[in-house]
Amino acid sequence: MIDSLSLRRTFPADARVTRWIAPDGWDHRRFDWAAARPVGRLLFQTGRADVIEKYLEVFAHLVAGGWSVTAFDWRGQGGSGRLLADRHVGHVGEFSVLVEDLRAFWTEWRAEGDGAGGHVLLGHSMGGHLALRAAVEGAVAPDALILVAPMLGLRLPTGPLLGTGIIGLMNALGRGERAIWRAGEKPGLHTRQRNLTHDVERFEDEAYWYGRFPDLALGPPSWGWLRSASRSMRALLRDPRLDRLSIPILMLIAEADRLVDPGCSLRVAARIGAQVERFGPEAAHELLREVDPVRLRALAAIDSSLSGIAA
């Protein structure tokens, strides 16, 4: 039996990393890990500044359950082409570009798997926001949607009203492509770990992979990213098509989340009739990289949802 640390820090021999080119020519890094006896296919999309390597342990669990897993690094992060000369600033002009990337990838990926069982889209954090928006806009048509700590509202330290005003002002001053903090102002390592997961070893997996592949690392978001994220979230919540979604949806919500607004997620879950798995103070933002009692409960909820699709 392979131990947890080896799963997290060893790239699986059976997985493939290739390149995917978006319709506009943008280069993306793609990951595929096929199950030996597949019952379906799952497209896993990560959050802001995430990379595929952080979820190898999760992928191993899904593949062992018969799900062939695919993922790609979002435009502007991970091993995909960056958007600014300073490659460490997380930037995007408009989230609609990311939705169009997902639309194009989904269309190609879905065509590759005709007759291969169900097709599921799982998104974490920013990936959850983009997955839900893409489903609402008809850019993707999954057999089921799984949203893990989805970014449907941000927890801004200044509060939503003042925070929105500051974001707008900084963009109006021409600082849209600048990082929201500079070197020396970055939140402490302990604070970041506490915001993401209670599991210190899993938190350190990120530093391990960035140590091996420094080009994968991404720093703070830009003021432009914050503006685009805020616009996209507001537009999604106001979209009347959100209330007409008819696909099975599972939403995993960390009620003590310090990064995204769990209250907003719960309200959206009620609107779309999602099945909800709620976690209390024992869980931070990265539910699938948490301490085992949290992580295993999250995976059990996902397994239960996937079993219905496979059947």
C-alpha positions, 0 to 999 in steps of 0.5 A: 500500500502506498503511503499518503506522503508518497501519493502526494509527492510522487507523480503517478507513472500512469498519468500523462502531462501534455499541452492543450491549445485554446482556440485563440492559441493560448498554451495550457498544461493538461493532465490525464490519469486513466482508470484501469476499469473506468466507470466514467470521466471527471474533469477536475478544475482547481482554484486561483494559484493552484496547480495540478500537483496539489491534488495528486492524492485526491486524483489517486482516490478517484482513479482507484474508484474507477474515474478517469481524471483530467485537469488543466491549469487555468490560463495565467497560472500553473504550467499554463501561459502567464498573462503578465510580464511579472509571471508571479502576479495572478491576473486575468482581464475578464473571467469570461476568457476563462469560461471560454477556455473551459467551454472549448476544453470541455467540448474536445474532452467530452468528444474524446470520451463518447461511450465512456460512462458519465462525465462529471465536472468538479471545481474547487474555489475559483474553479467551482465558480467557473464550473457553475458559471459555465453550466449556467451559461450552457458552456458545459453540460456535465452529468453532475456538478461538484463544487468544493468551497466554491468562490461565490463571494469573497471574504474581504478583510475590509468588508464587502462595501469598502472592499469593492470601493477600494478595488474600484479605486485601485483599478481607476488609478491604473493599478489593475495589473499590479499585485495587491501586496508587495514583497515584505507585505505578504501575509505570514506563512502561518496565517496562510496555512490556517486559511487553507488547511489545518494539516501542516504536512499537506500545506507543505506539499505546495512548497515541495512542488514549487521547490522542484518546479519554481515556474509553477508558483504564483503569487498574489492576485492583481487588483484587476483579478479582484475586479474581474472576480467581483464582477463575475460573481455578481453577474452569476448571482443575478443570472436568472438561468441560475435558478433553472439548472436541472443537473445533479449538484453537490456542494461542499461548504466550509462554514469557517472559510476565511477566503470565500463567503460560505453564507453566499454558497449556502444561499446559492445551494438553496436556489439551485437545489444542490445537495450540501455537505457542511463542515464546521470549525474543523475545516478550512478552505481546502477541504480535500487537503484537510486533516483526515477526518475532514478530508475523508468525509468530503471524499465520502460525499463525493463518492456517494454522488459519483456512485449515482452517476456511475450507476 
